[in-house]
Amino acid sequence: MEKSSLRVVYLKKTISSNTLIDVAEEQNYFEKNGVKIEKVLAKQAHLPLLLAKQADISAILITSALGAFLDNHNVKWLASTNNYNPTFFFVSRFPKEEIKSVKKAGIVNKYGGDHLLMQTILLNMGADISGIDYVEEIEETDRAKLLAEGKIDLAFINYKKNREEPLAKGCVSIEPRELFKDLSIPHGIVSTQDALKQKGEDVKGFVKSIYQAIQYCDTNEEEIIALFKERYGLEEQTAASLYKEIIDSRAGYNYVPNQDISKLVELIIRITKPANPHRNLRDFAFKDYAREALT
């Protein structure tokens, strides 16, 4: 009987989520570890595909997964690939001192980590998030257009060329790095209890393959920069800067998911008001596969 595939969520335009999967694939780590993967292309966020059992595993910011866990979903955090480094920008029709005037914000979708980050920014700047409507637009170019037309007031716009039109129409660009300086948000590998039961060996092989991809990325700068340029269409300087950001984000990180996420839990409880806010976090982190990958 033919071996079943491990269904891996893949966002075609999201470099941070896909790089390690791409490297593991190109270096044949999946094959060497006995894993056959099937990429499940996500139009929006990763998590709904996992919860709907349309995918088995994903590499994402753990914010949405942790929120789902606190809402009594059987989501598992298997490994940490790096510590999130907020290098994004958001663009606003209002300056910082008038941020309370924001009424509509553009996000990728309500299941993504950007929704929580947007709410965090607004809270930290004194806005009342209960009165804000969220417009879901996955494409950054669409969010930029809505900003320029005055149809939304705030959005994440990372690429400089996409910020040009709204900035020309009087919007302001803000880098919110300081708002997250004390908040640890791991980027990691997330799966479900069902996937662990049904495809445990494949999941274990995936976790090992991603660790090997991390080791390769960290020691092959030129090759990874070339991958960024060829596969994602980045210019040399942008690719080199992105590589440095990724390396910096792994300073002091541990692949085994044992980071202190208590402040993140407090934030999620404050913002999303989950059904089971006091659920035992020991049931969220499953550490065995990451530990084994290190040996």
N, C-alpha and C positions, 0 to 999 in steps of 0.2 A: 504494500500500500504506500502511495506517495506521501511523503512527509508534509504535514500542514505548515502553512506559513505563519510567521509571527507578524501580525498587522501593526505597522508602525505609522503613527500620525506624522504627516509631512506637509509643512507649509512652504510652498514653492518659493515664496519671496521673503521668507523670514530666515536670515542668515544665522542668527544666534541659535535657533532651534535645529537647524539642519546641518551645520558644519560638521559636527562629530559623526553624524549619520553618514554624510557624504565621504568623510575620510575613512571611516570603518569599512564602507563599501568599496572604495577605491583600493584600499590596502588588503582587501579580502579577509578582514578579521571575522566578519560574520561567517563566511564559509569555513574558515579555520576552526571556529568554535562551534560548528555544527548547527548554525542558525540560518534558516531560509526566511528572508524578510519580504513582506509585501507592503509597499508604501501606500498609505491611504491619504490621498490628497484632501486637505481640509480647506474649505472655502473661508472658514472663519476660525473659531477657536478649537483647540485640541480636546478640551475636557468633555464636551457633549458627545464626541465620538466614543470616548472611553466609557462614559456612563450608559450610552445606548448599545454598548457591546458591538460597535462597528469597528473598533480598533482595540488592540491589546496593550499598547505601551506608547509612551510619548516622552519627549524631552522638552520640558517647559519650566517657566517660573512656577514655584510650588504654591503661589498665592491662591490660584483658583482651585487647585487640588486640595489644599488645606481647608478652604472654605467649604468644599463639597464634603470633606471628611467630617467637619463640624456640623454638617447638615445630614449626617448619618449615612452617607454613601461609603461603601467599602473601598476606598481609594488607598493605595499604598505608595509611600515615598521610598524608592529603592536605592538612590544614590544622589550625590551632589556633584555636579560638573563644574560649578564655579559659584562665586558669590556675585550677586547682581550688582553691577556698577551703573548707576543711573546717568548715562551719558546723553540721554535724549533731551530734546527741547520741547516746550509747548509754546504755542502761539496764541495770543489773546487779543481780542478787540479792546480790552481794557488793561490799563497798567496795573501793577501789583496793588497799589493803594486803592484801586477801584474794583478789585476782584469780586467783591460782593455783588457787583452788578451782573455777573454771569448768570444767564438763565438757560442756555443750551450749550452742551459740550459734545464734541465729536469723539467717539471712541471706535475701536475696531469692532467690539461687541461686548455685551454684558457678561459673557463668560470668561473673557480674557483678563490677564493680569493688568492690562492698561486701565480697565475700569476701576479697579481698586486703587491703583496709583493716582488716577485722576481725582478720585474722591479724597484720597489722602492729601494731595496737594491743596485742594480747595479747603479742606478742614484746617490744615496747618496755616492757611492764609486768612482764616476767619470767615469763610463763606458758609452759608447755610445749605448743605447739600440736599436737604429734603425738598427744596424748591427748584431743583435743577433737572431739566429733561436731558436725556442722552440720545443722541442720534448715532446710529450704528452705520459706519462706512468703513469697510475693510481697507480700501485703497487710500493711501496717503494723499494722492493727487486729488481725490474727491473731497477729502476733508479740507484740503487747502483751498479748493474752489468754493466750498460752502463758506469758509471763513472770509474769503475775498468778497463774496456776495452778501456778507452780513447775515447769513442764514443760521450760523452757529457762532458762539462767542469764544470758544476755547477748544483746542485740539492738540494732540501730539503730532508734530511735524518734524521728523528727524533730518531729512535730506535738505541741504541748503537750497537746492534749486526749487524744491517745492515750497519753501518759505518765501521765496521772492515775491510772488503775486500778492499774498495777504499782507506782507510787510509794506509793499508799495501802496496798499490801500489804507495804511495807517495802523495796522496791527503791530503788536510788540512781541518780540521773541524773548523767552525766559528760560534759563537753564536751572532746573530745580534741584541740582545735586545737593545743596545744603539741607534741603528738607528731608533728605534720606540718609544723612551722614551717620546717624546712630541706629539705623534700621537694617538688620541683616535679612536679605531676601535671597535664599539659595535658588539657583537654577539647577534643575536635576531631572532624574528619570522617575516617571510616575506610571503606575499600572493599577490593576484592580485585583481584588481577592479572587475573582473568577478566573482571571488570566493566570494567576499564580497556580491555581489548582489544576487548570486544564493544560497549561503550556509552561510549567515550571522550569524545565530544562532549557527551553528556548529563551525564556526570560533571563535565566542565569547566564546563558551564552551572550545575550544582547548586552547585559550589564558589563560583562568582561570585555566584549568588543569595544564598547564605548570608552572604557578605561584605557585600553590599548590605543584608541584613537587620540585620547587626551595626551598620552605619552608621546605619540608621534607629533601632534601639533606643537607641543612645547619644545621639541628639539629639531624641528624642521621649518624654520621661519620662511625661507625662500619658497619652499613648496606650497605652504599654506597661503602666502600672499599671492602666488601664482594662481592657486585655486580660486581665491576671492575674485581675482581679475577675470579669469576665464569663465567661471561658472556663474558668477553673480554680476558681472559687468562693471566692477568697481575700477576706478582709476588707481594708479600706483600709490599715490599719497594716501588716499582713502583706505585702500587695502592695508597699507602698512600701519596706519593709525588704528584700524580695527584690530589687527593682530596684536598690537601693543596693549589695547584695552582688554582683550581676552586674556593675555598673559597676566596682566596686572590684577584682573579679577580673580585669578586663582591663587593669589598670594595668601598663604595661611589656610587654604581650604582643605577639607578632608573629604575624600570620595565617599566614605562611610557617612550616612545621614545622621549625624549626631550633633549638629549645630544647635545653638540656643535660639529657638524661634519664638520665645515667649512674648517678645514685643510685637512680633508679627501677628501672633494669635490675638493679643489684646486689640490690635488695630482691626483685624477682621471681625471680631466680636462687636467692636464699636460701630463699624460701618454696616456690616451685613446682617447683624443680629441672627446668627444661625440657630437652628433648632436645638442643637446639643452643644452649647459653648464649653461645657466642662468635660467633654469626652476625653478619655485618657490618650495622650499623644503617643504613648508607647505602642498603641495599636495603629498609628499612622506610619511610623518609620519601621521598615523591614530591612534589617542591616546585613543579613547573612550573605546575600549575593555580592554586595560590594566588598565585604571583608574577604570573601573567597577570591574576588578579582585581584586583590592586592598581593596574593600569595604566588 
